[in-house]
Amino acid sequence: MTDPAKARRIGLLSLPMDPVAQLYAETCRAAGHRVVGIHGPEAADGLVDAIVVTSHRMFVADAAWLCDQPHPCDVILRGRSQLEGRDAWLGGIRLCAAIAGQSGAGNIRLRALSAQSAAALADETGLVVTPLEPRVADQTKARRRATIDTESGVIRVAPQPGGAARPDDPPEDRTLPLHALNWSRLADRVTIDAPDPPDADLAGIVAYANAGRAAARDAGGERAIVIVVPNGVGLGHLTRMLAVAHEIGRLWAGPVVFWCFSRGAELIEAAGHAVVHRQTAEHLGCESAAWRRWETLAFARFLQSANAAAVVYDGSAPDRFMAAALREPGNGGIGFVWVRRGMWNEKADCAPLEDTHLFDCILEPGELAAEADKGVIDGYTPEHLGLAEFVAAPPVTLLSRDDMPARRAARRDLKIGRGATCMVSLGSDVFGGHDLLISTLIAAARHERVRLVWLRSPLAPMPGPDRPGMEVRQVYPVSRYFNAFDGVVSAAGYNSFHELMLLYDGPVLFAPAENRLLDDQAARAAYAEEQGWAASIRSADPATVQFEKLAAFMRSVRRGEGPANRPRVANGAAAIAARIVDVARRSEPDGGAR
């Protein structure tokens, strides 16, 4: 009979979100074993070398097939919970032992979470109970303490010992819901105090968690950083993450893999990164709850197969399938990072901020117009902050000035001849509302003898043939071709705004898209105008006002009058990549020391 401790494929039978399963699975993976979640004999058939049942109660419920299967099987005897009478608990332990003793193969072994628990259970029942293998000795210093408050269902995290370890780590108490995080991930970050009054089962779990930490997983390959790209309106999230992924590649030996819902997945592949193509519930036309259950399982299995070290999400509303997948047994050694830009619209839904506690780190790409930010995020305090660190970085751009071809080469690539030419890039048609503006723009450019060329994303549909004056090129990234133009009319989304302000020297006019689902482009554009960096125009302006502004701008395009006072700051992609790698390294054997 194979010893379960030496098995390579361990089937784990447990209830959802069982802390014991989460802790034990990470310990198994640290030892190089493969952990497979099982739910019945069909799931276990041919997939495992041994089975571990994380509760004697589950063993009794599934005893019929567990006693008949040929693999060695460990059953973890659990302590008595506050809701369970002593006689009922003891009766359950003895029933489990009696059923296990009737197994003809003699392949069932009774286990406990610790040597102390094993001895106590042996004294109480007269059974042979052996302790689980201890978790790896914990070398972490000055860890925060966390206390379980069962009455309110939260974990209260005390201030960092000796004060905040970093300026972005506030010293005040933090809270998080009791089962919000994978317990292996929680145990790697804090020392947990059992509740008072004591719950024997929970006290045993706490003791097992505090006994050590899970070492780096050895799944036979380098660990991956997984970037989740949502199905955004345009390419903003994808572009920002491509910039960060490029910088991660300079710091991280393992692969960067994209779990991608965006239609721009082919752009990620063209940049040399692996992509897992996914579909949203809306894409598939299915019910969202069912989709989320399947997506959770698929993502959880993928993270294990990829030997993931961190998951990174860029967007304003993280779907909870990611956090649910990270709670699955075997995924406790994975960091979770939220890249979240500022300048939220005043009417934006702030409900996603309640998920702050699910993350290790909240990274905010810098904002040149930060003084105009109305503080929707800063003014909102989530109920739970958990262990999240908040880190600000400089603004992010995909390219640098060195990546952009000179004027002649850029014009040749776009098939643009001589003469004053203005680039137009108004973003997605979904929220644009620019019909009047476009008509006025065409009229003003014709009046001032400026050629207009629309640069559009590969995701944007080509315009119909019924609008004269629309000369279109579909390119990516748009910023590569800035030098081809004498001026630019653009939306004021995060990427467009920062690329133009940091990479382009000619005259710019911002025409912000205005919708509560988007960032506050109007405030960003107005701030740039106040600073003298650019002109701005609103779709709501009367046609006569629009024509006057656009005609004046086209005259500046003809004269090549760009401002000289635009800011020059470092690209924040490197700083964001460095912090992501820092989170990814926390579960390595040396604790991320370099």
ChimeraX attribute file (.defattr): number of C-alpha atoms within 10 A of each C-alpha:
attribute: neighborCount
match mode: 1-to-1
recipient: residues
	/A:1	10
	/A:2	11
	/A:3	12
	/A:4	18
	/A:5	14
	/A:6	14
	/A:7	17
	/A:8	17
	/A:9	19
	/A:10	28
	/A:11	25
	/A:12	26
	/A:13	22
	/A:14	22
	/A:15	14
	/A:16	11
	/A:17	17
	/A:18	18
	/A:19	24
	/A:20	25
	/A:21	26
	/A:22	27
	/A:23	27
	/A:24	27
	/A:25	28
	/A:26	29
	/A:27	27
	/A:28	25
	/A:29	26
	/A:30	23
	/A:31	19
	/A:32	18
	/A:33	20
	/A:34	23
	/A:35	23
	/A:36	21
	/A:37	21
	/A:38	20
	/A:39	14
	/A:40	12
	/A:41	14
	/A:42	10
	/A:43	13
	/A:44	22
	/A:45	14
	/A:46	8
	/A:47	13
	/A:48	20
	/A:49	21
	/A:50	25
	/A:51	27
	/A:52	26
	/A:53	25
	/A:54	26
	/A:55	24
	/A:56	24
	/A:57	20
	/A:58	16
	/A:59	26
	/A:60	19
	/A:61	11
	/A:62	16
	/A:63	17
	/A:64	13
	/A:65	13
	/A:66	23
	/A:67	22
	/A:68	13
	/A:69	18
	/A:70	18
	/A:71	23
	/A:72	22
	/A:73	26
	/A:74	25
	/A:75	25
	/A:76	25
	/A:77	26
	/A:78	23
	/A:79	23
	/A:80	20
	/A:81	15
	/A:82	13
	/A:83	8
	/A:84	12
	/A:85	11
	/A:86	12
	/A:87	10
	/A:88	11
	/A:89	17
	/A:90	17
	/A:91	13
	/A:92	16
	/A:93	23
	/A:94	16
	/A:95	15
	/A:96	22
	/A:97	23
	/A:98	13
	/A:99	15
	/A:100	23
	/A:101	15
	/A:102	11
	/A:103	16
	/A:104	11
	/A:105	15
	/A:106	14
	/A:107	21
	/A:108	23
	/A:109	18
	/A:110	22
	/A:111	26
	/A:112	27
	/A:113	26
	/A:114	19
	/A:115	16
	/A:116	13
	/A:117	21
	/A:118	22
	/A:119	17
	/A:120	14
	/A:121	22
	/A:122	15
	/A:123	12
	/A:124	10
	/A:125	14
	/A:126	11
	/A:127	16
	/A:128	14
	/A:129	23
	/A:130	21
	/A:131	17
	/A:132	18
	/A:133	15
	/A:134	16
	/A:135	20
	/A:136	15
	/A:137	12
	/A:138	13
	/A:139	11
	/A:140	13
	/A:141	7
	/A:142	12
	/A:143	15
	/A:144	16
	/A:145	17
	/A:146	23
	/A:147	18
	/A:148	23
	/A:149	18
	/A:150	16
	/A:151	8
	/A:152	9
	/A:153	12
	/A:154	19
	/A:155	24
	/A:156	21
	/A:157	23
	/A:158	17
	/A:159	19
	/A:160	19
	/A:161	13
	/A:162	9
	/A:163	12
	/A:164	13
	/A:165	13
	/A:166	11
	/A:167	11
	/A:168	13
	/A:169	16
	/A:170	17
	/A:171	16
	/A:172	11
	/A:173	14
	/A:174	20
	/A:175	20
	/A:176	22
	/A:177	18
	/A:178	15
	/A:179	15
	/A:180	19
	/A:181	24
	/A:182	28
	/A:183	27
	/A:184	29
	/A:185	24
	/A:186	20
	/A:187	22
	/A:188	22
	/A:189	19
	/A:190	21
	/A:191	21
	/A:192	23
	/A:193	18
	/A:194	20
	/A:195	17
	/A:196	12
	/A:197	9
	/A:198	12
	/A:199	18
	/A:200	17
	/A:201	15
	/A:202	21
	/A:203	20
	/A:204	21
	/A:205	23
	/A:206	22
	/A:207	17
	/A:208	21
	/A:209	28
	/A:210	19
	/A:211	16
	/A:212	20
	/A:213	28
	/A:214	28
	/A:215	24
	/A:216	23
	/A:217	27
	/A:218	16
	/A:219	18
	/A:220	10
	/A:221	11
	/A:222	16
	/A:223	25
	/A:224	23
	/A:225	27
	/A:226	26
	/A:227	23
	/A:228	25
	/A:229	24
	/A:230	24
	/A:231	19
	/A:232	15
	/A:233	18
	/A:234	20
	/A:235	24
	/A:236	18
	/A:237	24
	/A:238	27
	/A:239	22
	/A:240	19
	/A:241	27
	/A:242	21
	/A:243	20
	/A:244	23
	/A:245	26
	/A:246	18
	/A:247	18
	/A:248	24
	/A:249	14
	/A:250	11
	/A:251	13
	/A:252	21
	/A:253	11
	/A:254	16
	/A:255	18
	/A:256	21
	/A:257	20
	/A:258	25
	/A:259	21
	/A:260	21
	/A:261	20
	/A:262	24
	/A:263	19
	/A:264	19
	/A:265	20
	/A:266	13
	/A:267	19
	/A:268	20
	/A:269	13
	/A:270	9
	/A:271	11
	/A:272	11
	/A:273	17
	/A:274	16
	/A:275	20
	/A:276	13
	/A:277	13
	/A:278	17
	/A:279	16
	/A:280	17
	/A:281	15
	/A:282	10
	/A:283	10
	/A:284	10
	/A:285	10
	/A:286	11
	/A:287	10
	/A:288	13
	/A:289	10
	/A:290	10
	/A:291	17
	/A:292	18
	/A:293	13
	/A:294	13
	/A:295	21
	/A:296	20
	/A:297	16
	/A:298	13
	/A:299	18
	/A:300	22
	/A:301	18
	/A:302	16
	/A:303	23
	/A:304	24
	/A:305	15
	/A:306	18
	/A:307	25
	/A:308	25
	/A:309	29
	/A:310	28
	/A:311	26
	/A:312	24
	/A:313	24
	/A:314	22
	/A:315	19
	/A:316	23
	/A:317	16
	/A:318	18
	/A:319	14
	/A:320	15
	/A:321	19
	/A:322	21
	/A:323	20
	/A:324	21
	/A:325	23
	/A:326	29
	/A:327	26
	/A:328	25
	/A:329	30
	/A:330	32
	/A:331	26
	/A:332	26
	/A:333	33
	/A:334	29
	/A:335	25
	/A:336	23
	/A:337	24
	/A:338	25
	/A:339	22
	/A:340	20
	/A:341	21
	/A:342	22
	/A:343	24
	/A:344	22
	/A:345	23
	/A:346	15
	/A:347	13
	/A:348	16
	/A:349	14
	/A:350	17
	/A:351	10
	/A:352	13
	/A:353	18
	/A:354	14
	/A:355	20
	/A:356	23
	/A:357	23
	/A:358	25
	/A:359	21
	/A:360	22
	/A:361	23
	/A:362	21
	/A:363	21
	/A:364	21
	/A:365	24
	/A:366	19
	/A:367	21
	/A:368	20
	/A:369	18
	/A:370	14
	/A:371	12
	/A:372	17
	/A:373	21
	/A:374	16
	/A:375	15
	/A:376	16
	/A:377	19
	/A:378	9
	/A:379	8
	/A:380	12
	/A:381	12
	/A:382	16
	/A:383	15
	/A:384	20
	/A:385	20
	/A:386	23
	/A:387	23
	/A:388	21
	/A:389	19
	/A:390	16
	/A:391	18
	/A:392	18
	/A:393	18
	/A:394	18
	/A:395	23
	/A:396	28
	/A:397	27
	/A:398	20
	/A:399	16
	/A:400	14
	/A:401	15
	/A:402	9
	/A:403	11
	/A:404	17
	/A:405	16
	/A:406	15
	/A:407	15
	/A:408	13
	/A:409	14
	/A:410	18
	/A:411	18
	/A:412	11
	/A:413	12
	/A:414	16
	/A:415	10
	/A:416	15
	/A:417	11
	/A:418	8
	/A:419	12
	/A:420	19
	/A:421	22
	/A:422	24
	/A:423	23
	/A:424	25
	/A:425	20
	/A:426	24
	/A:427	24
	/A:428	18
	/A:429	15
	/A:430	10
	/A:431	15
	/A:432	16
	/A:433	17
	/A:434	18
	/A:435	11
	/A:436	14
	/A:437	21
	/A:438	17
	/A:439	15
	/A:440	20
	/A:441	23
	/A:442	19
	/A:443	16
	/A:444	22
	/A:445	23
	/A:446	15
	/A:447	12
	/A:448	18
	/A:449	15
	/A:450	21
	/A:451	21
	/A:452	23
	/A:453	20
	/A:454	19
	/A:455	23
	/A:456	21
	/A:457	20
	/A:458	17
	/A:459	16
	/A:460	14
	/A:461	11
	/A:462	12
	/A:463	11
	/A:464	8
	/A:465	8
	/A:466	7
	/A:467	11
	/A:468	9
	/A:469	18
	/A:470	17
	/A:471	14
	/A:472	16
	/A:473	16
	/A:474	16
	/A:475	15
	/A:476	16
	/A:477	16
	/A:478	16
	/A:479	22
	/A:480	21
	/A:481	23
	/A:482	25
	/A:483	21
	/A:484	24
	/A:485	25
	/A:486	26
	/A:487	30
	/A:488	26
	/A:489	25
	/A:490	24
	/A:491	26
	/A:492	29
	/A:493	24
	/A:494	25
	/A:495	20
	/A:496	19
	/A:497	23
	/A:498	21
	/A:499	21
	/A:500	22
	/A:501	20
	/A:502	20
	/A:503	21
	/A:504	20
	/A:505	20
	/A:506	22
	/A:507	25
	/A:508	29
	/A:509	24
	/A:510	28
	/A:511	27
	/A:512	28
	/A:513	26
	/A:514	21
	/A:515	16
	/A:516	14
	/A:517	14
	/A:518	17
	/A:519	25
	/A:520	26
	/A:521	23
	/A:522	23
	/A:523	21
	/A:524	25
	/A:525	27
	/A:526	22
	/A:527	21
	/A:528	24
	/A:529	17
	/A:530	11
	/A:531	12
	/A:532	14
	/A:533	23
	/A:534	24
	/A:535	22
	/A:536	26
	/A:537	21
	/A:538	18
	/A:539	18
	/A:540	13
	/A:541	12
	/A:542	11
	/A:543	14
	/A:544	10
	/A:545	14
	/A:546	21
	/A:547	20
	/A:548	13
	/A:549	17
	/A:550	25
	/A:551	21
	/A:552	15
	/A:553	25
	/A:554	30
	/A:555	18
	/A:556	18
	/A:557	24
	/A:558	18
	/A:559	13
	/A:560	16
	/A:561	16
	/A:562	19
	/A:563	13
	/A:564	10
	/A:565	11
	/A:566	18
	/A:567	11
	/A:568	9
	/A:569	11
	/A:570	14
	/A:571	21
	/A:572	22
	/A:573	25
	/A:574	21
	/A:575	21
	/A:576	27
	/A:577	22
	/A:578	18
	/A:579	17
	/A:580	27
	/A:581	19
	/A:582	19
	/A:583	20
	/A:584	25
	/A:585	23
	/A:586	21
	/A:587	25
	/A:588	15
	/A:589	16
	/A:590	13
	/A:591	15
	/A:592	13
	/A:593	9
	/A:594	6
